[in-house]
Amino acid sequence: MHDIKMIRENPASFDAAMARRGLSGISDAVLAIDTARRSAIAKAEAALTDRNAASKLVGAAKAKGDEAEFERLRALVGEKKAEIAALEEQAKAKDAELRDMLMGLPNLPADTVPEGADENDNVELYTWGTPPVLDFAAKEHFELAAVKTDMDFEVAAKLSGSRFVVMTGAVARVHRALAQFMLDLHVDQHGLTETNVPVLVREEMMYGTGQLPKFGEDSYKTTDGWWLIPTAEVPLTNLLNGEVVDEATLPRRYVAHTLCFRSEAGSAGRDTSGMLRQHQFEKVEMVSITHPDNSAAEHDAMTKRAEAVLQALGLAYRTVILCTGDLGFGMRKTHDIEVWLPGQNMYREISSISVADAYQARRMNARYKPAGGGKPEFVHTLNGSGLAVGRCLIAVLENGQNADGSVRLPDALHGYLGGKTTISATGELA
């Protein structure tokens, strides 16, 4: 959410930044509501002053026996009381209208975010590793002999419908091993705090991180008002919802492995084969909460933490910066990490590392107390996958495929698999 004071003081720069999001004339609409709200507040305060002055004179008129003046003043007090109530109600309504409008506006893109219309205009920053050169036709993950018996989409469709999968045997174990490996890497080498969080959250938590009000159709809501999390970003970031923490406790760096749920609204017809785009999936999510001065450096560091997972697994990837047209609603800047998938002969997104600055913190009222004193200030928040477990499984399977349909597994996973190094063409760990 945006700071109304900043919009009042810098309407032109605010509009210029919003124009990069494809929105125009926003400050006029915002400030019109704000002006009406402030006017109602000022009138209510003036009416309160008049009422208080009249109230003081009522007793004096009564004591003097001036019944006419007494009745006039008493009537004036009643009128002012009703006027104040009406103006306060008007101000309250305008305050809610202003909050709703600010809640519905996207974050301002950072100056370093490139211009662009969609994902085709994202800018590659660098690549790591070399995509494998296979002397046979590469297959997609769901076509491999090693996984055909352990990755069942038909049974999942019977249980739950499309965009679900049932994993068994070797594939299920490798999937579990990947999540464990990621957690251990982030905790032991990157110093993140492992956190176990609920996957059902209150509606205000979804507002806090920006999934609501605009993107409710992208998530699932239970009949009793809870929301299934689309990512652990929601509960992890909201750990500081409504809190004021000491500056000395920043940064706070969390990591969690959770189930995630997305309706995939608007993705009809995209990635319908295999498990690339699912309604239910698992993710290891990183969240950092920092001092404003440190959020840019933290964004780069968090990107490196996610990349370290792919490097340890020996998976080639590229890192891009998202353009204005592809930037997430609540984010100032995003790095996407795209892993090489031989079966598709292309890079596909496996992690988005984003910095929101104070946008989410203002929605959540998450602040820190400056060490040198002064009033509390808003923290900065960052989030990113470290990594999406299912997509990482896809990359491991496709990059490790052999001509006979078996799969070589990365060295980093052997210790999590009892020393096993391969999924055989018949679907067994060996």
Secondary structure, 3 states (H helix, E strand, C coil): CCCHHHHHHCHHHHHHHHHCCCCCCHHHHHHHHHHHHHHHHHHHHHHHHHHHHHHHHHHHHHHHCCHHHHHHHHHHHHHHHHHHHHHHHHHHHHHHHHHHHHHCCCCCCCCCCCCCCCHHHCEEEEEECCCCCCCCCCCCHHHCHHHHCCEEHHHHHHHHCCCCCEECHHHHHHHHHHHHHHHHHHHHHCCCEECCCCCEECHHHHHHHCCCCCCHHHCEECCCCCEECCCCHHHHHHHHCCCEEEHHHCCEEEEEEEEEECCCCCCCCCCCCCCCCCCEEEEEEEEEEECHHHHHHHHHHHHHHHHHHHHHHCCCEEEEECCCCCCCCCCCEEEEEEEEECCCCEEEEEEEEEEEECHHHHHHCCEEECCCCCCCEECEEEEEEEEEHHHHHHHHHHHCECCCCCEECCHHHHHHHCCCCEECCCCCEC
